[in-house]
Amino acid sequence: TTALLARAEAQSALGAFLHLDREAALAAAAAADAARAAGQATVLTGVPIAHKDIFVTADMPTTAGSKMLAGYRSPFDATVVARLKTAGTVSLGKLNCDEFAMGSANENSAYFPAKNPWDTGRVPGGSSGGSAVAVAARLLPGVTGTDTGGSIRQPASFTGITGIKPTYGVCSRYGMIAFASSLDQAGPMARSAEDCALLLSAMSGFDERDATSAQRPPQDFHAQMLAAREGATAAKPLQGLRIGLPREFFPAVLAADVDGAVRGALAELEKLGATLVDVSLPRTELSIPVYYIIAPAEASSNLSRFDGVKFGHRAARYDDLLDMYKKSRAEGFGAEVKRRIMIGTYVLSHGYYDAYYLQAQKLRRMIADDFQRCFQQCDVIAGPVAPTVAWPLHAQDADPLQAYLADIFTLPASLAGLPGMSVPAGTGANGLPVGLQLIGNYFAEGTLLHAAHALQ
Ligand code: GLN
């Protein structure tokens, strides 16, 4: 903890942390030492981590990357935070992210952008950008992130680390500031699949405080990862594993360097015993309009609580109650958040609901059904995480739609609620990292982690 606090301070120009808390970290480290001395250590006791600033914490401020929540202090810990604390981890602070987790580059943070350690002139991806930077720059061995439409997988891909978004419902959303509640899911980001498995086991599990929490007994994902190997040989650990390649994940427009790195990783998986099969996810492109209707719709509803009364920034001067709401929200929210509130309010409004929101919901069901057809032919689906490597800072300032389009390969699994992961697949142009995406069936995290572990 002491060494990593110093390292985080020395590397502050990377913008990974919104709040680095030396005092709280040292106190937690002392508690971990005491637990170890008392013979109560778990595998995670004393392991330094940090949380995406979308998880509320009682001992540190929480901003969700927004000016709206500047100075906010939660009276309680998010369930994910509480569970990792119980497991003995030591939190160093809160990590930078896009405002309310809306974005793909961490440039929508109301505070400062995070920078990609591989090339500080480039974005680290988002919205869990600070989380990815902290692991990639070796400031921390593991961190938490959240993924609504790719926010764990895409920054993991852009920074060459490993991240997993589990099946919707595996991690509790209690205390995770809501963006799009039917899509939001927490997950770990770390250097390896094995470290992700250990963190996920500690942070997941049924929580009666989250109505969509999956009612399952506690899972040992590390044991599941190892069990998935049983029956296979050391030389061919993936013997019998069928990996489906959706043809829509390899379009002609896919950047050649990404295509090359992903195909290289697939060849490795084949050498490890897996068989590759062609499959189809015919509605892949439609996942973009579907997601960018459903997610803003839910966001417009979720963010109505930030009214300057119950939560958040309140304007200093106003005429009456309505004026106070208007001024507080106009001042507190950034441009991307306002854009999504407007889109969401529009698609939910009378007369447009049937034309947009209802159609999107129907397509969402069809996208989930397409996956089930694929899983009759394969055990795991593989493809790129993102169509390109990390782009330069400010490259998308003029056109936010570009970032939406780049979410094409992560949105389908999010809409279906399926687990997805990003595993380093080598490098593309300028030596920048490329991630391989693995998507599993519901609750098949063990299989995903096993495939990723074999590759690593
Ligand atoms: N890039 C997507 C968006 O902007 C996904 C964000 C996320 O997963 N939180 O909505």
Residues whose N, C-alpha, C, O or C-beta is under 5 A from the ligand:
A	BS01	LIG	A101 M102 G103 S104 G126 S127 T146 D147 T148 G149 G150 S151 D407
